[in-house]
Amino acid sequence: MKKHLLSSDDLTADDMATLFATAAEMHDVQRREVKKLPALRGRTIINLFFEDSTRTRSSFEIAGKWLSADTINITGKGSSASKGESLRDTVLTIASMGVDAVVMRHGASGAAQQVSQWIDAAVVNAGDGTHEHPTQALLDAYALSRHFGEGDRLGSLEGRHVVLVGDLTHSRVFRSNVITLTRLGARVTVVAPPTLMPAGIASWSSSAGFATSYDLDEVLPTADAVMMLRVQKERMSGGFFPTSREYTVGYGLTRDRLRVLGPEVPICHPGPMNRGLEIAADAADAAQSLILEQVSAGVAVRMSVLYHLLAGEGTA
Amino acid sequence: MTHQPVLVRGASLLGEQTADVLLVDGVIAELGTARVDAPSDARVVEADGLVLLPGLVDLHTHLREPGREDAETVRTGSAAAARGGYTAVLAMANTSPVTDTAEAAERVHSLGRAAGIVDVQPVGAVTKGLRGEELAELGLMARSRAGVRVFSDDGKCVADARVMRRALEYVKAFGGVVSQHAQEPTLAGATACCHEGELSGRLGLPGWPGVAEEVIVARDVMLARHTGSRVHVAHASTAGTVEVLRWAKSLGIQVTAEVTPHHLLLTTDLLGGYDPTFKVNPPLRPAEDVEALRDALADGTIDAVATDHAPHARHDKEHAFVDAAFGMLGLETALGVVATVMVESGRMGWGDVARVMSTRPAEIAGLAGRGDQGHGRPVAVGEPANLTLVDPAASVVVDRDDSASLSRNNPWHGRTLSAAVRATFLRGTPTVLDGQLVEIGATTEGSLT
């Protein structure tokens, strides 16, 4: 693995397999009474979150703590960045405190990549603007692998048809997922109204090997898994669709579509969900929903990522 | 004030015939294909193999003074300009405070005169505070000692069609021109920072579609036709804009346009690493746009090369890409880029370079017809000795630390560019010799007005 995890593109399929194998071991820790491994004892991890987040920050914090690292949370609000300091000065100050890794969430695409060029510590991209969220994609793929596996054995995604639906333009989860899922051999189709398809997606999809569609009802019957993406209302300044009702009718995972899907097809959502908009409550709470499993898988996957980035030889 | 005479010996005039050129008291006193004898007190500049051009004129320079003197001052920007072969620059109005009054324009003008390195001609804002709402004091700026002729809200588009119409109508009274930063703000949103296309989609950067430029250019040429006025398109960046320009010119509409060196050579792919050095407005475009711009410059559809020299303090670029300042340096490297892209490829000769970097910019800015103070004039006896001497055979690896600018946001660092400026003369006085600045004191002579 590379020194940093900035993009899903930093990982080969072998890297992902290694991370999943370790994550499976880490997953067992969650069932223990004492959820603690000594692997990162003496290491310091900063969770540097310039943008609000509860689940991702908590997930990384728990992952770090269960590996015995010292984890410190710094949020953007009240930080020197909000007082006009440059990003470079802010992260250099933090890195000078002797940290081993910076887990960074930032509202600007590319911020984690830029920071990785300025500091020596390992940088984990915990979501950068509308660019990528590589650990989310890893945990999604890991959760699906567990679903398609038998017992504790992970299943393969090779040839599985995974359908991603929703606000692609503003979704970092989508960008990381198409890389991760196609690298693992899945067949991926992304579905959205034309206004929520990123610019240039026609050439991008043909070179990256995924399909696009405006018609959810046409795609859904062939899905082996469905991943619903949040409609990012806070980024919707441009009138991307006429009304919530129209969006739900066209692209929501409604009760009717749940029936079409059948009970065997897993449903994912990175959260937080807009119930009733992109996903009906029936679908979110259905037996085939992996949404809560995604959350627990997230801790295991992030433990695995931190372990592989930070644990030196002989520390395992 | 008298000058030490200068004899430029054996230069190739616009890359054609070789001549000795004697500069006395600010004008070209003698020009001979046979040997010209130097006066005893003359400085002789050996120019064998060098090309003599009329001094370059930049229609689009940001000098940052007043307001951001840590990034650039009129003096340091002037020095960078002289090193780039320029004898006149137009200083954009988006300073702090904005150049939207006669007093503000005169201040910039006098700072330029005090520096005495190039003629600094202020550009006046079109609207008060660049807010796009009310016309600035266009007439007072025009009638001031600065003699403003070019007006622009550059950095922002005059988006309101009625305001743009009024501006075009108003500047007719004093032969002015409105230079438009064409960016329809509802199409290219407030955070747009990357050409809208596959790369912006992949990188998750807010897209700046080419059509946001093209619709404003199309609108403005129609307004220019309606008002019978002159409009100038700043930093044209797309093939679609070229099509509109070609069409408008075929109808006889009074439209001129400039292209920057970076839009002639760099492409949007450079943004893949999120390096804010390459963040510029309008954004770098794909190769097909670059190719169309090159063709348009060669065939005259685009009139001029303008640098959009935009110095920034280091910390203003050390933010996340979307938060970092727009702009890149350009004065010291513009000629090298044009030589690399247009001359070396055989698309243009040195006479064409003189046209697009001196003659046409001076005409557009109203600097060409002011007697012995003029710029962009022919290299001929009796003409002002504003000249640039270029080594066409040079090959230069750009080093961002070798700069007269206060800033280092240089997109060309490490690249090899063709040709090099060896000397620049402002009214017969060398401001650059052997590629290095000549230390000159403050002077009160040299006014353009």
Interface residues (C-beta under 8 A of the other chain):
Chain A: S86 L87 R88 D89 H106 G107 A108 S109 G110 A111 Q113 Q114 D128 G129 T130 H131 E132 T169 R172 R175 P198 A199 G200 I201 S203 W204 S237 G238
Chain B: G189 E196 G197 E198 L199 S200 G201 R202 L203 G204 L205 G207 P209 G273 Y274 H315 D316 E318 H319 A320 F321 V322 D323
